[in-house]
């Protein structure tokens, strides 16, 4: 039931569309993560929130790039498999 809902929301994509989506997520995630280094001064001054938000967001976007190649439902099942 859950798998059907996910598949309805994510129509099938061609191989080249998956590659473009994956590379886009990797690049955007990398740029946001590197942009978090501009917030290091605030981190040192005792305000970690801007750095933590930017760094976390960049990593989540970068990691989500594998969903384009592997598929979101297969990725989730793989992540929570008892033996990986």
C-alpha positions as CSV (number, residue, x, y, z in Angstrom):
1,X,0.0,0.0,0.0
2,X,2.7,2.5,1.0
3,X,4.8,1.4,-2.0
4,X,2.0,2.1,-4.4
5,X,1.5,5.6,-3.0
6,X,5.2,6.4,-3.4
7,X,5.2,5.0,-6.9
8,X,2.2,7.1,-7.9
9,X,4.0,10.2,-6.7
10,X,7.2,9.4,-8.5
11,X,6.5,8.4,-12.1
12,X,9.1,6.4,-14.0
13,X,12.0,8.4,-15.3
14,X,14.4,7.6,-18.1
15,X,18.0,6.7,-17.3
16,X,19.3,10.2,-18.5
17,X,16.7,11.9,-16.3
18,X,17.8,9.9,-13.3
19,X,21.5,10.8,-14.0
20,X,20.7,14.5,-14.3
21,X,18.6,14.4,-11.1
22,X,21.3,12.6,-9.2
23,X,24.1,15.0,-10.4
24,X,21.9,18.0,-9.7
25,X,21.3,16.9,-6.1
26,X,24.9,16.1,-5.6
27,X,26.0,19.5,-6.8
28,X,23.3,21.5,-4.9
29,X,24.0,19.5,-1.8
30,X,27.8,20.1,-2.1
31,X,27.3,23.9,-2.7
32,X,25.0,24.2,0.3
33,X,27.4,22.3,2.5
34,X,30.3,24.4,1.4
35,X,28.2,27.5,1.9
36,X,27.8,26.5,5.5
37,X,31.5,27.3,6.0
38,X,30.6,30.9,5.6
39,X,28.7,30.5,8.9
40,X,31.7,29.3,10.8
41,X,32.3,32.7,12.3
42,X,28.8,32.6,13.8
43,X,29.5,29.1,15.1
44,X,32.7,30.2,16.8
45,X,30.8,33.1,18.4
46,X,28.3,30.7,20.0
47,X,25.5,30.7,17.4
48,X,25.6,27.2,15.9
49,X,22.1,27.3,14.3
50,X,23.0,28.8,10.9
51,X,25.9,26.5,10.4
52,X,24.0,23.4,11.5
53,X,21.0,24.1,9.4
54,X,23.0,24.7,6.2
55,X,25.3,21.8,6.7
56,X,22.5,19.4,7.5
57,X,20.4,20.5,4.6
58,X,23.3,20.1,2.2
59,X,24.0,16.6,3.4
60,X,20.4,15.5,3.2
61,X,20.1,16.9,-0.4
62,X,23.3,15.2,-1.3
63,X,22.3,11.8,0.2
64,X,18.9,12.0,-1.5
65,X,20.6,11.9,-4.9
66,X,20.9,8.2,-4.6
67,X,17.1,8.0,-4.7
68,X,17.2,9.1,-8.3
69,X,19.4,6.2,-9.2
70,X,18.0,3.5,-7.0
71,X,14.4,4.7,-6.6
72,X,12.9,6.2,-3.4
73,X,11.1,3.1,-2.2
74,X,13.9,0.7,-2.8
75,X,16.3,3.1,-1.1
76,X,14.1,3.3,2.0
77,X,13.8,-0.5,2.2
78,X,17.5,-0.9,1.8
79,X,18.3,1.6,4.5
80,X,16.1,-0.1,7.0
81,X,16.9,-3.7,6.1
82,X,18.1,-5.7,9.1
83,X,21.2,-6.9,7.2
84,X,22.9,-4.4,5.0
